Each structure stands twice: as C-alpha cells, then as structure tokens.
Amino acid sequence: MSDALVPPDGPIGAEPETPVCARHSDRPTRLRCTRCDRPACPDCLRDAAVGLQCVDCVNEGKRTVRRARTMVGAEQSDGRLIVTPVMIALNVIAYLLTVAQSGSLFTNQTSAIFQATVLDPVLAANGEWWRILTSGFMHYGLWHLVLNMGVLYIAGYHVEPELGRLRFSVVYFLALLGGNAAAFYFGGVCDRLAGASGAVFGIMGALLVVWRRKKRDISTVVVIVVINLVSNLFTDASLLGHLGGVVVGGLVTLAMVKAPRENRNLYQIAAVVAALVLIGGMFALHANSLMNVVCL
C-alpha cells in the first residue's frame, strides 16, 4: 500500500459528487435553473428569455406577469374556444332528447320535452316562465339546428376570444332573452317559438361591433345578417326574435367596448343590469294582458 499523500479534496482528477434534480431525486444532473440556481434535469427545464428555467420558476413567472387584455378588458386567451362548443353541445343534446322521444329527426316538436319547454306566450305568462330560457335550446328539426349551430360556431370563433368567456356568455344569454322578449311583447300571442336564433343573431351583432372596433371589413357580416332577416319574411322563422337578438347582443357588446378603462367593470355591469331590466320589463308588462287568453 502506497504511503503517498492524498489531497484533502480527493485524488487528483476525481469528480465531485453529481447533484440530483430538485424535483427528481433519482436523476443526477449538472444543469441548473438560471433563475433559482437549483439543479434540474432536462425534463424539468424550459426555454426562457435568458437560459433555461425550471418548471416551478416558469409557473411562478406566469402568476406574476400581467397578461394582456382585449378591447373589453378580458384576459388575452390562447384563442381556444370553451363557451361556444359548450353551447353547441347543450343544443345538440337537447335536440337528441327530443328526437329520442319523438322517434323523428324532423318532427321532434311532437316530443313531450319540446312541448314542455317551447316558448308559448300564454303559458309563460301564466306561470311557466322557464320557457323563456329553455326554448332557446329547442329546435324544429335537424336543419334548423344545423344552421344555427354552424353560424354560432363561425361567429363564436371570432367573438369569444375578444369578449372572454364570461362576457361572451353574458352576451349570448342576454341576446337569447332579448330575442324571446321581442317576440313575446310584439308577436302573436299564440305563436310558439323555439331555437337559439336570438342568441346566434346576438353573437352576430357582437361580431359587427368587434370587427368595426378593430377596423375590419364588416360588409360580409352585414350582408349575411340582412339576408337572414329578409328570409324570415318568407318562412315561419321569427323576425322579431332575430331582430331582438341582434339588437340586444350588439348594444350590450357596444357598451362593453365603449366602457372607459377606469371603472370599466362597473360600467359593463351597469349595461348588463339595464338590459336585464328592459327585458324583464317587456315580459312583465305584456304578461298581464295574456292572463285570460286561450289559444285553440
């Protein structure tokens, strides 16, 4: 055995013990996070503006960095749609339930679910107020559903990222209620209405406002809206319901867009409350005149 002296740090050329990943104790690594300087394996590192950062530092950075805002004050999203496909799914599910009950794709209005949820002004005025909302998820046959959902997806694709999920949902349901309120207040007392058309036209109205604000060409959207409204004169579709939807959806979105940056949320809430009061007033005022009406 040699009596040669051994350096205190170990034999010359020896490697110090390799550190292990802060998140995986079984993974030796010589890489480190440029932010916290902790050892990290390749799976735990992400590209950063300077060097590599561990996932913990990346997540912490996301929480502390202020995200960009859209024109109405919503957080800038990645463009992924959430509310639009959910609304489409709810409408499709409701339609399939009526088809299952009626046994028909095109005469599903004979189902018990349809009959219990369609907007019948007289029944709604006499206590069945849920019809004001549920009728927006009923459709007269397959083509009625396909047309509404197709337009909803196209318009929602452009509007939802700009308004954000919450504001988009608010505009959707206010337009649905606004369309039904217009048909209820100004339409025939024995007309039975169903469909998401009021909400869909409301999103189209929102699209007009959003694109106008972004200085995009709105001529195509205007033509589509006008053609659909004019076509109502030659079909059984509710012109009043469509008009009510596009007016309410457009005006509420305009109020959101025009709200001053200071106290923006307060102004937007006030616009939503005003729309609800107007819509509720239209239902309440006309309901009294329908109490004793009987439709044959």
C-alpha positions as CSV (number, residue, x, y, z in Angstrom):
1,M,0.0,0.0,0.0
2,S,1.4,3.4,-1.0
3,D,2.2,6.0,1.6
4,A,1.8,8.8,-0.9
5,L,-0.2,11.8,0.4
6,V,-3.8,12.1,-0.9
7,P,-5.1,15.7,-1.5
8,P,-7.9,16.7,1.0
9,D,-10.4,17.0,-1.9
10,G,-9.7,13.5,-3.1
11,P,-7.4,12.1,-5.6
12,I,-6.3,14.4,-8.5
13,G,-8.8,14.1,-11.3
14,A,-11.6,12.8,-9.2
15,E,-15.1,14.2,-9.9
16,P,-17.2,15.8,-7.1
17,E,-20.5,14.1,-6.4
18,T,-23.0,14.9,-9.2
19,P,-26.1,16.9,-7.8
20,V,-29.6,15.5,-8.4
21,C,-32.6,17.2,-9.8
22,A,-34.6,19.2,-7.2
23,R,-37.8,17.5,-8.4
24,H,-36.5,14.1,-9.1
25,S,-34.0,12.7,-6.5
26,D,-33.1,9.7,-8.7
27,R,-31.8,11.9,-11.6
28,P,-28.3,13.2,-11.4
29,T,-27.8,16.4,-13.4
30,R,-25.3,19.1,-13.9
31,L,-27.9,21.5,-15.3
32,R,-29.3,24.4,-13.2
33,C,-32.2,26.8,-13.4
34,T,-30.9,30.3,-14.4
35,R,-33.5,31.9,-12.1
36,C,-33.3,29.9,-8.8
37,D,-30.0,28.1,-9.5
38,R,-31.4,24.7,-8.3
39,P,-30.2,21.6,-10.1
40,A,-32.8,20.4,-12.7
41,C,-33.0,17.5,-15.1
42,P,-33.8,18.2,-18.8
43,D,-37.4,17.2,-18.3
44,C,-37.8,20.0,-15.7
45,L,-36.3,22.8,-17.7
46,R,-37.9,25.1,-20.1
47,D,-36.5,27.7,-22.6
48,A,-36.6,31.2,-21.1
49,A,-35.6,34.6,-22.4
50,V,-32.3,34.0,-20.7
51,G,-31.1,30.4,-20.4
52,L,-33.2,27.7,-19.0
53,Q,-35.7,27.9,-16.1
54,C,-37.2,25.1,-14.1
55,V,-41.0,24.5,-14.3
56,D,-41.5,25.9,-10.8
57,C,-39.9,29.2,-11.8
58,V,-41.8,29.3,-15.1
59,N,-45.1,28.8,-13.3
60,E,-44.3,31.5,-10.8
61,G,-43.4,33.8,-13.6
62,K,-46.8,33.2,-15.2
63,R,-48.6,34.1,-12.0
64,T,-46.6,37.4,-11.6
65,V,-46.6,38.6,-15.2
66,R,-49.6,40.7,-16.1
67,R,-51.4,39.3,-19.0
68,A,-52.6,41.4,-22.0
69,R,-56.2,42.5,-22.1
70,T,-58.7,42.6,-25.0
71,M,-60.7,45.6,-26.0
72,V,-63.4,44.9,-23.4
73,G,-60.9,44.1,-20.6
74,A,-60.9,40.3,-20.8
75,E,-57.6,38.5,-20.3
76,Q,-56.0,37.7,-23.7
77,S,-56.5,34.0,-24.2
78,D,-54.8,31.4,-26.4
79,G,-57.8,31.5,-28.8
80,R,-59.2,28.2,-27.6
81,L,-63.0,28.2,-27.6
82,I,-64.8,26.9,-24.5
83,V,-68.2,28.5,-24.2
84,T,-69.1,28.2,-27.9
85,P,-68.6,24.4,-28.1
86,V,-70.4,24.0,-24.7
87,M,-73.4,25.9,-26.1
88,I,-73.4,23.9,-29.2
89,A,-73.2,20.7,-27.2
90,L,-76.1,21.7,-25.0
91,N,-78.3,22.5,-28.0
92,V,-77.4,19.2,-29.7
93,I,-78.1,17.2,-26.5
94,A,-81.5,18.9,-26.1
95,Y,-82.3,18.1,-29.8
96,L,-81.2,14.4,-29.4
97,L,-83.5,14.1,-26.4
98,T,-86.5,15.3,-28.4
99,V,-85.6,13.0,-31.3
100,A,-85.4,10.1,-28.9
101,Q,-88.8,10.8,-27.6
102,S,-90.5,11.6,-30.9
103,G,-88.6,9.0,-33.0
104,S,-88.1,11.5,-35.8
105,L,-85.3,13.8,-36.9
106,F,-87.6,16.3,-38.5
107,T,-90.8,16.2,-36.4
108,N,-89.2,16.2,-33.0
109,Q,-91.5,19.0,-31.9
110,T,-94.1,16.3,-31.1
111,S,-92.0,15.2,-28.1
112,A,-93.1,15.8,-24.6
113,I,-89.8,17.7,-23.8
114,F,-90.3,20.0,-26.7
115,Q,-93.9,20.7,-25.7
116,A,-92.9,21.5,-22.1
117,T,-90.1,23.8,-23.0
118,V,-91.0,25.7,-26.2
119,L,-91.9,29.4,-25.7
120,D,-95.7,29.6,-25.5
121,P,-96.5,33.2,-24.6
122,V,-99.8,32.4,-22.9
123,L,-98.4,29.5,-20.8
124,A,-95.3,31.6,-20.0
125,A,-97.5,34.5,-18.8
126,N,-99.5,32.1,-16.6
127,G,-96.5,30.9,-14.6
128,E,-94.4,28.7,-16.9
129,W,-91.6,31.2,-17.0
130,W,-88.8,28.7,-17.6
131,R,-90.0,28.5,-21.2
132,I,-88.4,31.9,-21.8
133,L,-84.9,30.3,-21.4
134,T,-85.5,26.7,-22.3
135,S,-87.0,27.5,-25.7
136,G,-83.6,28.8,-26.7
137,F,-82.3,25.2,-26.7
138,M,-85.1,23.6,-28.7
139,H,-85.1,23.3,-32.5
140,Y,-87.7,22.5,-35.2
141,G,-86.0,19.7,-36.9
142,L,-82.4,18.8,-38.0
143,W,-81.8,21.7,-40.5
144,H,-82.9,24.3,-38.0
145,L,-80.3,23.0,-35.5
146,V,-77.5,22.6,-38.1
147,L,-78.0,26.2,-39.5
148,N,-78.0,27.8,-36.0
149,M,-75.0,25.8,-34.7
150,G,-73.0,26.4,-37.9
151,V,-73.4,30.2,-37.6
152,L,-72.8,30.1,-33.9
153,Y,-69.5,28.3,-34.3
154,I,-68.3,30.7,-37.1
155,A,-69.3,33.9,-35.2
156,G,-68.2,32.5,-31.8
157,Y,-64.8,31.7,-33.2
158,H,-64.2,35.4,-33.7
159,V,-66.1,36.8,-30.8
160,E,-65.4,34.6,-27.8
161,P,-61.6,35.3,-27.7
162,E,-62.3,39.1,-27.9
163,L,-65.0,39.2,-25.2
164,G,-63.6,36.5,-23.0
165,R,-65.6,33.5,-21.7
166,L,-67.7,35.4,-19.0
167,R,-68.7,38.4,-21.2
168,F,-69.3,36.1,-24.2
169,S,-71.7,34.0,-22.0
170,V,-73.5,37.1,-20.8
171,V,-74.0,38.4,-24.4
172,Y,-75.2,35.0,-25.5
173,F,-77.9,34.7,-22.8
174,L,-78.9,38.3,-23.0
175,A,-79.4,38.0,-26.7
176,L,-81.4,34.8,-26.2
177,L,-83.7,36.5,-23.7
178,G,-83.8,39.7,-25.7
179,G,-85.0,37.8,-28.8
180,N,-87.6,36.0,-26.9
181,A,-88.7,39.2,-25.2
182,A,-89.2,40.9,-28.6
183,A,-91.2,38.0,-29.9
184,F,-93.2,37.8,-26.6
185,Y,-94.0,41.5,-26.5
186,F,-94.6,42.3,-30.1
187,G,-95.5,39.0,-31.6
188,G,-98.7,36.9,-31.8
189,V,-100.0,35.6,-28.5
190,C,-100.5,32.1,-29.9
191,D,-97.1,31.8,-31.7
192,R,-94.9,29.0,-30.3
193,L,-91.3,29.8,-30.6
194,A,-88.1,27.7,-30.3
195,G,-84.5,27.9,-31.4
196,A,-81.2,29.5,-30.5
197,S,-81.6,32.1,-33.3
198,G,-81.9,35.0,-31.0
199,A,-78.7,34.2,-29.2
200,V,-76.9,33.4,-32.5
201,F,-78.0,36.7,-34.0
202,G,-76.9,38.4,-30.8
203,I,-73.4,37.0,-31.4
204,M,-73.6,38.2,-35.0
205,G,-74.4,41.6,-33.7
206,A,-71.4,41.4,-31.3
207,L,-69.2,40.4,-34.2
208,L,-70.3,43.5,-36.1
209,V,-69.3,45.7,-33.1
210,V,-66.0,43.9,-32.5
211,W,-64.9,43.9,-36.1
212,R,-65.9,47.6,-36.5
213,R,-63.9,48.4,-33.5
214,K,-60.9,46.6,-34.9
215,K,-61.4,48.4,-38.3
216,R,-62.1,45.2,-40.1
217,D,-64.4,44.9,-43.1
218,I,-67.9,44.2,-41.9
219,S,-69.7,44.2,-45.2
220,T,-69.8,40.4,-45.4
221,V,-71.3,40.1,-41.9
222,V,-73.8,42.8,-42.7
223,V,-74.9,41.0,-45.9
224,I,-75.3,37.7,-44.0
225,V,-77.4,39.3,-41.3
226,V,-79.6,41.2,-43.7
227,I,-80.2,38.1,-45.9
228,N,-81.2,36.1,-42.9
229,L,-83.5,38.8,-41.6
230,V,-85.2,39.3,-45.0
231,S,-85.5,35.5,-45.5
232,N,-87.7,35.5,-42.3
233,L,-90.4,37.2,-44.3
234,F,-90.8,34.1,-46.5
235,T,-90.5,31.4,-43.8
236,D,-92.0,30.6,-40.4
237,A,-88.9,31.9,-38.6
238,S,-89.5,34.7,-36.1
239,L,-88.3,38.0,-37.5
240,L,-89.0,39.7,-34.1
241,G,-86.9,37.1,-32.3
242,H,-83.9,37.6,-34.6
243,L,-84.2,41.4,-34.5
244,G,-84.4,41.4,-30.8
245,G,-81.3,39.1,-30.5
246,V,-79.1,41.1,-32.8
247,V,-80.1,44.5,-31.2
248,V,-79.5,43.3,-27.7
249,G,-76.3,41.4,-28.5
250,G,-75.0,44.4,-30.5
251,L,-75.9,47.1,-28.0
252,V,-74.5,45.2,-24.9
253,T,-71.3,44.5,-26.8
254,L,-71.1,48.1,-27.8
255,A,-71.5,49.2,-24.2
256,M,-68.7,46.8,-23.2
257,V,-66.4,48.1,-25.9
258,K,-67.1,51.7,-25.2
259,A,-66.8,51.5,-21.4
260,P,-63.9,53.7,-20.1
261,R,-60.9,51.9,-18.9
262,E,-61.3,53.4,-15.5
263,N,-64.1,51.6,-13.7
264,R,-64.6,49.5,-16.8
265,N,-66.2,46.6,-14.9
266,L,-68.7,48.9,-13.2
267,Y,-69.9,50.4,-16.5
268,Q,-70.2,47.0,-18.1
269,I,-72.2,45.6,-15.1
270,A,-74.5,48.6,-15.3
271,A,-75.1,47.9,-19.0
272,V,-75.9,44.3,-18.3
273,V,-78.3,45.3,-15.5
274,A,-80.0,47.8,-17.7
275,A,-80.5,45.2,-20.4
276,L,-82.0,42.8,-17.8
277,V,-84.4,45.4,-16.5
278,L,-85.5,46.2,-20.0
279,I,-86.0,42.6,-21.0
280,G,-87.7,41.7,-17.7
281,G,-90.0,44.8,-18.1
282,M,-91.1,43.7,-21.5
283,F,-92.1,40.2,-20.2
284,A,-93.8,41.6,-17.1
285,L,-95.8,44.3,-18.9
286,H,-97.2,42.1,-21.6
287,A,-97.8,39.1,-19.3
288,N,-100.8,40.9,-17.7
289,S,-102.7,41.1,-21.0
290,L,-102.2,37.3,-21.6
291,M,-103.6,36.0,-18.3
292,N,-107.1,35.1,-19.7
293,V,-106.1,34.4,-23.3
294,V,-106.8,30.8,-24.6
295,C,-105.2,29.6,-27.8
296,L,-107.0,26.9,-29.7
